[in-house]
Structures are given as structure tokens and as C-alpha cells.
């Protein structure tokens, strides 16, 4: 009877398949994007219109953009502090383990 747990081969195959699919999708998007950007760059009026639209939406949502930026900066700071604490804990444990090995000899 086959178990419901996926084997290591199935998981590895799924990871490889997902990676290949992601690479193909990214390549397709990049290739299509180059054509769109190149055609837009040839028409200055369209490029100017895109700049005006980007400026309008940036001005309209400036408070939300600033709030998200501040929140992201705060989360990044907390992440760095947690990683420093984790690293310090790991370094504090490391000498204790080596001392225990020396005593047992």
C-alpha cells in the first residue's frame, strides 16, 4: 500500500519542475517586456504620457507609499535585530559545546 507522504524523489521532481517553469515564465516575460519597452521608447508622446500617469498616481497615493516605506523599514530593523540576537545565541552556545567535548575526553 502506498503511503500518503511524498517520497524524496517526488519532492525533488516537484522542485525541479517548479524551478524550470519559473525560469521559462521569467524568460518569456523578459523577452516580451523588451519588445514593449523598445516600442514605447520610440514614441516620445506615449513615454511622456506614462510619466504623467506615474507622477499622478505617485502624488495621489503618496501618504500610503510613505506609510508602507516606513513600515517596511521598521520591519527590516526588527528583522536585523532578531538575526543579531539569534547569531549571538548561536555563538554563545558554540563554546559551551566544545568545552563539554573537551571534558568528556
Secondary structure, 3 states (H helix, E strand, C coil): CCCCCCCHHHHHHHHHHHHHHHHHHHHHHHHHHHHHHHHHHCCHHHHHHHHHHHHHHHHHCHHHHHHHHHHHHHHHHHHHHHHHHHHHHHHHHHHHHHHHHHHHC
